[in-house]
Amino acid sequence: MKEKITIPKKRLLVTGASGFLGWNLCQEAKDKWDIYGTVYSHPIEIEQVKIIRIDLTDYDSLKKMFHEVRPDAVIHTAAASNPNYCQTHRTESEKINLDASIYTAGLCADHKIPCVFTSTDSVFNGLTPPYKEDAPVSPINIYGEQKACAEEGMLKRYPKTAVCRMPLMFGLPSPASASFIQPMIKAMREGGELKLFTDEYRTPVSGKTASQGLLLALEKLSGILHLGGRERISRYDFGKLVQNLLGLQNAVLTPCMQKDVAMPASRPPDLSLDSSKAVSLGYKQPTLADELKVFVG
Ligand SMILES: NC(=O)c1ccc[n+]([C@@H]2O[C@H](COP(=O)([O-])OP(=O)(O)OC[C@H]3O[C@@H](n4cnc5c(N)ncnc54)[C@H](OP(=O)(O)O)[C@@H]3O)[C@@H](O)[C@H]2O)c1
């Protein structure tokens, strides 16, 4: 009888595995890849994922990790992802959003392996949507500036980098990081008032769909790719959709405008992404109603 041969899986390094997107990505990729996931201040465990605790802003540690793990590919999701934090902590956020990203691209270039970067729709000012990949960047806050600089720096250091611009995301939470939908649903269930912008538009997707897009980019692409969702929707209408799908009619949704809420970081009005390039490569964009089914029940 012939012995069964098991082909070892390739090693995928996911930075930011404790984060919302990194955790969702690990769930999506772990059957196909042997995953090494990095964490920093939240040392969580993920089934089937080898966890490495590391400060990615420390180049020597990062280089050592690449040497030890010898990844076949890297998806870099780690970031200071809150624009208000970046606005008030420019130096700290720049280290992870810019420096660590360029270190990562450099090490991927040295190891000659694919590198995927999670950038953001916030590289645009939100005045001339929908945005295609070739639209000039025009950030209006420090977070958007740092991500735009990281894109440029990574592509310069390693032109084979796949820069994926992510939209607003929602979905299942990691043990350490939720998406905006969890507090939204909690407030609705408690019957509280929710003030939501009627003049802020996004093309949201779930963390699951976004992760599938990142894995597609890993296989197929270098350069820039937009991974937005199928529908352009305001925060208020998104709230209404969630309310109706979950049958939470007692919640009070109050329309408000961006100008009514003061925040450290300016908010672009309409960051809708044109993601037709990704769709032509095989990116699947479910409807929001389908994406939200996971929360029903
Ligand atoms: N969420 C969205 O709607 C959205 C929209 C557009 C783009 N993006 C982009 O998508 C990516 C993922 O976002 P997310 O929402 O998943 O972010 P997140 O939940 O805030 O997670 C950030 C991750 O980065 C890690 N990290 C931060 N500083 C680090 C450091 N110095 N060394 C090592 N790891 C560090 C965190 O580790 P610990 O928690 O363990 O410290 C965490 O795993 C980011 O690049 C973000 O800019 C997100």
The ligand as a MOL file (V3000), in Angstrom:
LIG
                    3D

  0  0  0     0  0            999 V3000
M  V30 BEGIN CTAB
M  V30 COUNTS 48 52 0 0 0
M  V30 BEGIN ATOM
M  V30 1 N -10.9250 48.7350 10.5900 0
M  V30 2 C -11.2170 49.4630 9.5180 0
M  V30 3 O -12.4010 49.8030 9.2650 0
M  V30 4 C -10.1060 49.8610 8.5590 0
M  V30 5 C -10.4280 50.6550 7.4550 0
M  V30 6 C -9.4410 50.9700 6.5200 0
M  V30 7 C -8.1560 50.4800 6.7000 0
M  V30 8 N -7.8530 49.7280 7.7960 0 CHG=1
M  V30 9 C -6.4860 49.2050 7.9180 0
M  V30 10 O -6.5640 47.7930 8.0610 0
M  V30 11 C -5.5390 47.3330 8.9440 0
M  V30 12 C -6.1280 46.5820 10.0880 0
M  V30 13 O -6.9730 47.4330 10.8340 0
M  V30 14 P -7.7050 46.9020 12.1480 0
M  V30 15 O -8.9860 47.6180 12.2600 0
M  V30 16 O -7.6710 45.4270 12.1490 0 CHG=-1
M  V30 17 O -6.7350 47.4520 13.2910 0
M  V30 18 P -6.7180 47.0760 14.8370 0
M  V30 19 O -7.8790 46.2350 15.2040 0
M  V30 20 O -6.5280 48.3700 15.5590 0
M  V30 21 O -5.4160 46.1910 15.0100 0
M  V30 22 C -4.1400 46.7520 14.9300 0
M  V30 23 C -3.1030 45.6420 15.0740 0
M  V30 24 O -1.7960 46.2480 14.9860 0
M  V30 25 C -0.9920 45.7370 16.0520 0
M  V30 26 N 0.0380 46.6910 16.4120 0
M  V30 27 C -0.1060 48.0040 16.6960 0
M  V30 28 N 1.0910 48.5550 17.0330 0
M  V30 29 C 2.0150 47.5500 16.9420 0
M  V30 30 C 3.4230 47.4670 17.1490 0
M  V30 31 N 4.1770 48.5160 17.5170 0
M  V30 32 N 4.0290 46.2750 16.9580 0
M  V30 33 C 3.3030 45.1760 16.6020 0
M  V30 34 N 1.9860 45.1960 16.3690 0
M  V30 35 C 1.3430 46.3740 16.5410 0
M  V30 36 C -1.9910 45.4880 17.1880 0
M  V30 37 O -1.4250 44.5860 18.1150 0
M  V30 38 P -1.9250 44.5590 19.6780 0
M  V30 39 O -3.4030 44.8230 19.6800 0
M  V30 40 O -1.5770 43.1780 20.1330 0
M  V30 41 O -1.1610 45.6240 20.3620 0
M  V30 42 C -3.1550 44.8890 16.4100 0
M  V30 43 O -2.9260 43.5190 16.1780 0
M  V30 44 C -4.7440 48.5690 9.3450 0
M  V30 45 O -3.6490 48.6910 8.4910 0
M  V30 46 C -5.7240 49.7140 9.1270 0
M  V30 47 O -5.0430 50.9040 8.8790 0
M  V30 48 C -8.7890 49.4070 8.7290 0
M  V30 END ATOM
M  V30 BEGIN BOND
M  V30 1 1 1 2
M  V30 2 2 2 3
M  V30 3 1 2 4
M  V30 4 1 4 5
M  V30 5 2 4 48
M  V30 6 2 5 6
M  V30 7 1 6 7
M  V30 8 2 7 8
M  V30 9 1 8 9
M  V30 10 1 8 48
M  V30 11 1 9 10
M  V30 12 1 9 46
M  V30 13 1 10 11
M  V30 14 1 11 12
M  V30 15 1 11 44
M  V30 16 1 12 13
M  V30 17 1 13 14
M  V30 18 2 14 15
M  V30 19 1 14 16
M  V30 20 1 14 17
M  V30 21 1 17 18
M  V30 22 2 18 19
M  V30 23 1 18 20
M  V30 24 1 18 21
M  V30 25 1 21 22
M  V30 26 1 22 23
M  V30 27 1 23 24
M  V30 28 1 23 42
M  V30 29 1 24 25
M  V30 30 1 25 26
M  V30 31 1 25 36
M  V30 32 1 26 27
M  V30 33 1 26 35
M  V30 34 2 27 28
M  V30 35 1 28 29
M  V30 36 1 29 30
M  V30 37 2 29 35
M  V30 38 1 30 31
M  V30 39 2 30 32
M  V30 40 1 32 33
M  V30 41 2 33 34
M  V30 42 1 34 35
M  V30 43 1 36 37
M  V30 44 1 36 42
M  V30 45 1 37 38
M  V30 46 2 38 39
M  V30 47 1 38 40
M  V30 48 1 38 41
M  V30 49 1 42 43
M  V30 50 1 44 45
M  V30 51 1 44 46
M  V30 52 1 46 47
M  V30 END BOND
M  V30 END CTAB
M  END
